[in-house]
Amino acid sequence: MTTNKELPVQPDEDETEDWLPDLSYSQQLYAARPEKLRPKAKRRQTGPETVLSPPFEPDGRNPAYVSWLEQQSMLHDAILLGRQLAGHHAMWASPYANPDPRAAVRQASVWFTAYPLSLMTAPGQSFLGALGDEELWAAFAKIGIEGVHTGPLKLAGGISGWLPTPSVDGHFDRISMQIDPAFGTEEEFREMCANAARRRGTIIDDIVPGHTGKGADFRLAELNYLDYPGIYHMVDIPEDAWHLLPDVPEGQDAVNLSPESERGLAEAGYIIGELQRVIFYEPGVKETNWSVTPPIYDYKGKVRRWVYLHYFKEGQPSINWLDPSFAGMRLVMGDALHSLLDLGSGGLRLDANGFLGVEKSLNQGPGWSEGHPLSQAANQLIGSMVRKVGGFTFQELNLAIDDIVDTGAVGPDLSYDFVTRPAYQFALATDDTEFLRLTLREALRLGVDQASLVHALQNHDELTYELVHFARHRDDVYTLGGVEYTGGELAEHVRETMRRLLTGDAAPYNAVFVQNGIACTTASIIAASLGITDLESITDADVRRIINAHLLLCMYNAWQPGVFALSGWDLVGALPLDRSKVKGLIGTGDTRWIERGAYDLLGSAPEAKRSSSGMPLATALYGYLPDQLANPNSFASRLAAILRVRKRHSIATGTLVDVPDVSSKSMLVLVNRLDTGVVQITALNFGPEKISGRVQSDVIPAGRVVDLSTRRKVDDVDNLGGFTVELPAFGGLAMVVKEPTPPPAA
């Protein structure tokens, strides 16, 4: 990781009103936001120009080391930001109590999901410079992309002594509010936001309410310094109980607890113990959600050993939202306000926000850690604070549909579509939409508003099975293919079917990712669904079929209410990397790196084989965007036509009202009601053969059915409330029902 550069020291807190600079563009987006509202964090960081005085030992007993860590910490920055904003009238300028998904969708309803490590840039150009490039935004405008989700950009990883350590989870283990110099500068971020604003778009940044990396905040917590232990779920184990702890090998700063150690500490009353599941479970690597430190001198010279919670990886200690110091809450809120008010983003993705409450079970069962009301309360606080300053939030929450509904009712404005994402992939793999229809109906029954969802294609993560809902409702009975399954049985059936059809001998280029899902790209899932076992054998005819199926998935996600999101891997048709190219990255079992190959959107570095961050270049089936946009038959040009239909008729802010039965197993019909009251119908064919099928629903009124793409009549709604459509292989239609043509006057 690049070491931090020293930044100019800002004036003291009580001088901020005189030095806060004017925002150059924020009033274009938020008219109520005053000009002078750019709080700054005061970072005195060690860089090449800074000379430290002795002593040099990175030890809690060294005051110079403790002071240096404090200047690096996020909590320190958050305190300074909070002092600058306290009592400022702008904090009361916007409504904030209730989530408003349609307001968020109207700001930007089509998102490009970036991944900093994988974007190819021109020689000498930073990631942020490339993402703010005018040529790229011109291409986005032609396609119909209105917003950019940047992905995590701030310094991540950890600190060991005086030295930085690399990220263990793709920069989702944040340790600072500073932009990582590997990706660019804060000024480049602000210019990117300004460029987006000029095109009436917005930038969506990330915050991580669930955990940090092992940076200065965690190291200060280990030193028992001030409020820092209150940031985390960490317990100081007294020395007379150290016999319950495993030894930490020389050179390691922690070791994962075995189930036996976890149980012993829980029985002794020190920790909550076993939780509902172990995310990223890996034998010998992560068998519990707890790790322990070696003996550490704190800042007063006392030796301590800590056990700390981490839902995810060992280097991602979990934040405690209900510590009396409220230090974790202050840290997260400060990070959010820095992104929105200082850097200028318009929205924030909340990562790992479903795991903010944890409680000991009363019946000796696993601790309560999912669907906990504290998560809802914390998300309400975050969502309200962001809305208070004119922004919006979305959650990437892989929990049961009930939990997504409950959290979205009070907290984030939008939720990632973990409801139907695996189901539409399952439909493509099996040429059968029954499970997709079952999932959509279950969501409707439980009160999911499709307009509140971010319907996405590939992102940086694996294709997660997202079957938590059915596992949670494991004893409920569902019917699929004429067979009755309990929820637990259905989840296992779907999971095993996807593994069988999309990995292994059927598709050796895709990989199982622990127990969570499948590491793949959208193009490689389609290739597997088409029966292609060797990516080297793909022909031009195969590419055309892959494009058609890829566009079908775009139609499904774009021709329904909500946000539509896609990535650079989607835009260029990227294939997974050969495992040998990322051998070092996948060595610990994180197979997701095969899907994160570098992609070049503009042809910025045609000779380069790796991104500036070192990711190997992925094979791209579709080509550069300028070339695609010059070809009306390309993926990007045909996608633009799909998105024009979506925008012209405001499908994004409509309401899904019915998912009717269909006459062909590969057919899917969605019936939406637009803001104008007009009934809009999306009909899709998830199969490789042309079909003719009937569309029928009680909510379809009498009238003429018109194709929104060609504006031609498709059929008339008959007396039974239905009509017939013909759909090509992997094809679809977006239609509306117009009033019946009145008979000619006598």
N, C-alpha and C positions, 0 to 999 in steps of 0.2 A: 504493500500500500504506500502511496506517496505520503511523505511527511507533511505536516501542516506548515503553511507559510504564515509568517507573522503578519497580522493585520494591524492597521492604524488603531491606536487607542482612542476611544470615543470619550467625550466629556462625561463627568459624573452625572448620576441620575437626576440630581436636582437642576441640572442645566439643560435638560433635553428639549424644553420648549423652544429654546433659542436656536438649536442646531439641527433639529429635524428637517431634512430636505423635503421639497415638494415632490409628490408623486407625479410622474410624467404622463400617466395614461389611465389611472384607476377610475377617474370620473367618467370615462367612456363606458365603463361597465357598471359602476355603482355611483349613481348621482348623489346619494346621500353621504358618501364618504368624503370627509374634509380633505383638503390638500395636505395639511401637515399631519400625517399619520404614518410614519415609517419608523417604528421603534427599532433600535439597534441593540444587539448584544455586545457587551464589552468583552472582547476576547484578547487576553494577553497570552499569546501562545509561543512556544519555543520553536524557533526556526533557525535558519543558518546565521542570521544576523544577531541572534540572542546569545549572550554569554552567561552561563550559569556560574554561580559562586559555589565553592565547596560548602558542605560535604556533598558528594555525588551519589551516595548509595540510594537506590530506589527502594526505600524502606520506610515504613510508617513512623519510625522514630526520627526520621529526617524531616524537619519542618519545611525545608526547601522543596522536597519531593511532594509533600502534602499540599503545599501552596500551588505548585505547578499543576498537580492533578485538579485542584479546585478550579483553576483558570480554564482548564480544558473541558470542564463538565457541563452537561446540558442543564442540570438543575441550577447551576450558577447563572447561566444565560437566561433561563426562564424567570428567575427572580428579578433580574434587571429589566426584562421585557415587561413583566407584570407591573413593576413600579412606574414605568413610563406610561402605561396605558390606564392605570388606576385613576378613576375620576374623570376620564376623558369623555366628552359628550358623544363622541362617535360610537361609543360602546352601547348607546341606546338608539341608534339610528335605524335599525332594521328589526322586523318581527322575527322571533326566534323560537316560539314555544312549540310549534307543530311542524313535523316534516312536511315538505312540499315537493313531492317527486316531479310533478309536471312543471313547476318553476325551474327545477334543475334540468329537466329534459329540454326545456325551451332555450336554456343557455347554450347547450350543445348536445345534439341528439345522436351524433355519429362521432365516435372516438377512435383515434389511432393510439394503440397501446404500445409504447416504446419499451425497449430494454437496453439500458445504457451500454452494457458489455458487448452487445451484438451489432449495433449500428455501425456500418462502414462509413468513414468520413473521408473528406479530401485530405491530402497531405497537409499537415500542420493545423488542421481544423479540429476543434474539440467536439465532443458529443453535443453540448448545448449550442455551439455555433452551428452545427449541422441541423439540429432540430429547429432552430430559429431561422434557417436559411429561407430567403424569399422564394427561391425556385421550388423548394419543397412545399411551401405553403401554397404556391400557385398550383402545383400538382394536386395537393389535397383539395383545393377549392374545386378543381375540375371533377374530382371523384365525388365530392360531397362530404368530406371529412371536416368537422367543425371544431373539434377539441382534440387535445393531445394529453394523454396520461403518460407522464414522463417515466414512471418507475422510480425506484429509490436512487437518490443522487448524493445524499450526504455521507460524510465519512462514516465508515462502518468497520466492524471487525472487533478489535480490542487493543489494549495496551499491556505490554509485558515489560515491567521496569520503565525505562524511558522510551521504549521503541514501540511503534505501531505493529499490530499483527493483522493479517488479512481477514476479509469477511469469510464467514463460514456458511452464509446462506444468501448469496447474491445481493449483498448490500441491504438485506432486511434485518441486519443486526446493527442498527444505528448507534453511534457513539458521540455524535456531535451535531450541532445545527449548521455547521459549515459545509458548503458544497465541497465534495471531494475534488481536489484539483485535477484528478485524472479525467473528470468529466467536463470541466470548464470553470467558469467564475460566476459569482453572484450577479455581476453586471450582465453577463450573457444570458443568465436566467431571466433577468428583468426585461432584456431586449426581446427574448422569445415571447414573454407575456405580452409585451407591447405589440409585437407582430401579430399575435393571435387576436388581440383586441381590435387592431385595424381591420381585420377580416371578420369581425363580429364573432370570433371564437373565444375559447378559453383554454387555460392550462390546468390540468388536474395533477396535483402533487400527492405525495404519500406521507402519512404519519403512522407510527406503530404503537398503538396504545397497550399492546400486550407484553412487549419485552424490549430490551435494549441489547446491545452487544456488551462485551466485557471491556468497556472503555473506562474513562476516568470516574464516572459515576459508580460503577461497580467496584472498582479498586478502592475508592473512598468508603464505600459501604463495608468492604472487607476490613478496612482500617477503623471501622466504628466511628467515623468522623461525622459530627453534627447530625443532620437529618438523613444522611445518605443511606443508612441501612433501611430506613422507612420506605425507600423507593421500591424495594424488592420483597418477595416472599422468601425471606432468609431467616434462619434460626441460629442463634449462638448456642452451640452445644457445650455444656459445662465439661470441664476436664475429666470429672469422675465418670462421665458417660462416653468418653472417647473409645472405650473398648467396643462400643457398638458401631464404630466407624471403620471403614476399610482404609488401608494405607494408600497414599497418593504417590505413585512412582516419581522418582527424581526427574525433574524437567517438565512435569505436568502441573497445571494449576488447579485441577479438579479431577475427580473420577466419579462415574455414574454409580449410584447405589444399586446393589443387587436387590431382588425382591425380598431376600431374607433380611438384609440390613434395613430396608424400608419398613418391613413389618416390625422389626425390633425397635426402631425409633418411634414408630407409631404406638406400639404397645407401651412404651415408656412415657408417652405423652408429649414427645418433642415435636413431631410433625403430624400432618393430617394423614399421610400415608398414601395408599393406592388411590388413584383417581379412576374416572370412568373408562378411559382408554389411554394408551401410550402412543401418541402421534410420533411417526418416524421410528417405530419400534424396529430394533435391529439386534439380534442376539449378540451378546458380547460388547456391544457398542452403546445401545440405549435400551435398557430393560425396565427402567422406571422413569418417572418424571423428576427425580431428585438427584442432585450431585453434591459432593462434599469437597471442601477445600483442604489443603494441608494446613499445618499450624502456621499462623500468620501473626506477626507483631502488629498491634493496632497503633494508633497515633499517640497513645499514652504508654506504649511499651508492654502492654499485656498481650500474652499469646492467646489466640482464639482459633477455633475451627467452626466454620459455618456450613450448614446444609441449606441449599437453595433450590427453589422450584424452577423448572424450565419445561413448559409444555412442548416446546420444539427442541432445538438442538442444545447441547451442553453450553455452547457459547452464546445462548440467548436467554439470560435470566429473566424470569417473569416479573412484571410490575405489579405491585400491591396497591390496589385502589382503595383499601380501607384501613390503612395504617394511620394512627393518630396524628402523625406529622403531615399527612396528605402530600408527601414529597413526590410520590409517583404521579399524582394528579397534576401537580404544579409543573412537573417536567413535561408531561404530554401536552398540556394546554399551552405552555410556552412554545413548544415546537410547532404547534398548529398556528398560533398567531404569527410566529416568525415567517412561516411560509406564505400566509395570506396577506399580511400587512407590510412586511418588509420586502419579500421577494415578489409578491404580486400575483400569486396563483388565485384561481377562482373557485377551485374545489379541492377536496382532499379524499384520498382513499384511506380507509381505516383497515389496517392489517391486523389480523389476530385479535379482533375486537369481541369475539364471542367467548373469550376465556379470561374474563376480568374479575370473576368472583369464584372463590373456592371455599368450601366449608366441610367440616368433619361430619361424616354420616353418624346418625344416632343408632343405627342398627348393625354396626360392625361391617357394613358394606363399603364399597368404594366411596371416596369423598365426592361431594357434589361439585362439579366443575363445569358442566355444560347446561345451558338453559337457566343459569342462576340469575335471580333478579338483580343482583349487583351489576352484572354485565349490562342489563337494560338501563339501570340508573346511570352507570358511567357513560354509556353511549348517548343517553339523553343529555348529559352535561356537555359532552364533546360536540354533538350535533347542534345543541343550542348555542354554544359559544361560537361555532363557525357561522351559523345563520346570523348571529348578532352582528357580525362584521361583514355580512353580505355574501358569504360563500355557501357552498353545499358540500355534503359528504356522501360517500357511498361505502358500503361495507362488503368485504369479501369474506362471507361467513358460511363455512361449510358445516351447517348444523341442520337439524330437522326443520321442515317447512314451518312448523308451529313457532319455533324459535326465531326464524327469519321474520315471520309476521309480527311477533311480539316485540322484537328489537326495533324493527322498522316503524312500528306505530309511534314510538316516542323519540327515537334516536336519529340514525342516518336518514337522509332523504331518499337514497337509492340503495339497492342490494344487488350484488352480483348474482347472476342467474344460475345458482347451484340447484335450482328447482328442476330445470328441463335440459341442462347442458349434456349430462350423460345420456338422457333419454333420446335426444335427437341423434346422437352418435350411435346409439344402439339401433335406432330405426334405420340408419344408413347401412349399418353392418349386417342387418337381418332382412332388409327390404320389407319391414313390417313396422307400422306406426302404433301398434296397440299399446305398448308400454309407454310411449310418448303421450298418447291420448289419456291413458290412466293417470300419468303424472300431472298433466295439465288440469285434468278434472279434480284431482286431489288438491291442487293448489287453489283452484277456484272455490272449492268447498271450504277450504280453511281461510279464505279471505285474502289471498295474494292478489294485488293489483299489478298486472303485467307491466303497466307503465312505470312502476317503481323498480323495475329490474334492469340490470345491465346485461343484455343478451350478447354473449361474446363468442368469438371463434377462439383461436389459440392465444394463450398468453405464455408467460415464462414458466408456469407450473405445468405439472403433468395433467393428463386428462383424468381428473379424479372421478372415481365412480359416483360420488355424491349420493350414496345410498343410505346416508345416516338417518334419513326420515323413516325409511322402512325398517331399519335396524332398531330405531327407537320405538316404533310401533310393531315390535316383533311378533306380537300375538294377534294383531288385527289380521283379518282375512281379506285377500285380494284375489281377483281372478285374472289370469293371463293365459291366452291360448286355450281356453276351455278348462284350465286346470286351476284349482284353488290352492293358493299358497298363503302361509302366514307371512307377515312382513319380513321376518328374519329369513325365511326360505326364499322369498322373492328377491331379496337383496343378494343372497348367495347365488341364485340362478342367473341373475343379470350379470353379476360380477364374473362368474365363471364363463358365461357365454362370450362376454367381451374379451376376456383373456384368450379364449380358444380361437376366436375369429380374428383378433387384432394383434396377437403376439405369437411367439413360438414358431413352429414350422410354417404357419400361415403367413406370418410377417416377421421374420427374424430381425428386421431393421428397427422395429419398435421394441420397447423394453418395459417389463413390469417395474414399477417404482414402489418399493416396500409393500405395504398393505393398502396404499392410498389410491393407486391408479396405474396409468400407462404413460410412459414417456414417449412422446410422438409429436409430429406436426400435423396440422389439418390435412395437408397433402398426403402424408403417409397413412393416416387413418383411412382416407379415401382409397388410396392404392390397395390397402389391405382389404377393404370392402369390395373392391373390384377383382380380387383374387390374384393380385400381382405379388409374387413372392420374392422377386429380385428387383431392386430399384435400378440396377445397372441395365436391365432389359427393357426399360420404359421406352415406348415408341412415340412418335408424333401423334398417332391415333390415341394412344393411352393418355397423353397430355390433354388432348381435347376432351376426353371423357372425365378426367380429373377436374378440369376447369368447370365442366357442366355440373358435376356433383358439388364442387366447391361453391358455385353460384347458387345452387339449391340451398345449401346451408346458409348462405347470405340472405336469400329470400325468407327462409324460416325466421331468422333472427331480426331482419330489418322490416318485414311486413307484419309486424305485430307491435303493440304499444311498448314504449320503453326506449332505452338507449341501445344502439347497436355499436359494438366495439370489435375491432379487428387489429391485427398486428402486422409488423413488417414481414414476418414469416408468411402470413397469409397473402400479402400484396405481391410477393415475388414467387410464391409457390415453393417455399423452402422444403427440402427433405432433411431427415435426421442425419447427423454426423455419424460416420463410422466410429465405433467405440474406440478404436486405436488412436483416434485423433484427440480424445479427451480422457485418455486412460488415467491420468493423474487425478482428474476431477471426479471420476466415477468410482475411484478405488474404494471409497467408504460406503458405497451402495447408493449414492445419489445419482441415479441414471438420468435425471432430468437434463443434465448437461448435453446429452445427445440431441436434444430438440432446440438448443439455444445457439445454434450455429450463426455466424455472422451473415448479415444480409446487406446488400447495397441497393438502396432505393433509386438513386439518381445516376448511377454509374460514376460515382465520385472517385473511386479507386479501382479501375478495371484490372490493374495488374496485381493488386494486393491479394494475398492469400489468407490474411488474418485481419481482424479489427484492431484498432489501436490498443484495445484492452487485451488482445491476445487470443480472442476466440477464432477458431478456424472458420473459413468461409464455407457456408452450406451450399449445396447444389440448388440452384433456383430454376424452376421449370418455366416461369412466366416471363422473366426478363426485367429490365429496368423500367421504371414508371414512364419516363418520357417516350420510350419506344412503345410501351403498351398503349399510352394515350393517343398515339398516332395511328393505332390499329383498331378499328371499330369492333373487331372480333376478339380482342384480347380480354383477359380476365378483368383488368382495371376499367376498361371502357364499358364492358357489359355491367360491371358492378355500379358504375356511375349512373347507368340507366335505371337500375333497380332503386338506387337511392333518390333519384329525381322523382320517381313515383311516390316514394315514402314522404319526401318533403312537400311535394306539391299538394298532397291530400292530407297532410298532418296526421299520418298514421301513428306517429310516435306518441301523441298525446291522447289517443283514443282509449277505449276500454274493451277488453276481451269479455264477451258475454256468453259464448257457447263453443264447445268442442264436440260437434255432432259425430254420430256413427258414420262410417264410410262403406262404400260398396266394394272397395278394393283394398287389400291389406297394406299396400304401399302408399296409399293416399292419406293425406291429412287435410282437414278443413278447420280453419279458425274463423269465427264470426266476431267481428269487432263493431263497436258503435263509435263513430267519430264525434268530435266535439260539436259538429253541426247537427248531429242526430242521424246522419246518413249511416246505413248499414254497409260495412265493408267486409268483403270475404276474401280470405287467402286460401287458395287450393294448391297443394304441392304433391309431387310424386317422388317418393324416396326410392323408387325402383329403377332398374336399368332398362325396362321395357315401356313403350307407350301404353297408356291406359285411357279408357273412357269410363267416367264414374259419375254417380249422382251426388249432388249436394242438396241436403235437406235439413232444415232446422225450423223450430217453432218461432224463432225470432227473425226469420227472413221475411220481409214484407212482399206483397205483390209488386211487380214492376219489371222493368227491363234490366238485365244484368249486363254491365258494360266493363270491358277490359280497360284498366287504368293505363296500361302501357300504350295500347294502340287506339284507345277510345272507340273501339268497335263493339257492336252488340255481340254478346256471347250466347244469350238465350233469354227466354221469358220465364219468370217464376210461375209455375203451374198452380193448379188449385190445391195441390197437396203441400205447397210451400217449398218446392224444390225445383231444381233444374239440372241439366247435364253439362259436363265439361270434358274436353279432351286435353290430356296433359302428355307432353313428350317425356322421354326418359330423363329423369332428374330435372324435370321442368316444373314451372309453377305459374300461376296467374294471380294477380291482385285485381279484385273487381269491386264495384259498388252496385247497389240496386237503386235505380232511378224510378220515379213515379211512372205508372203506366201511361202510355200515350193515349190522350183522350180521343174518343171517336170523332170523326169529321163532323162538322156542323151540318144539320139537315138543310 
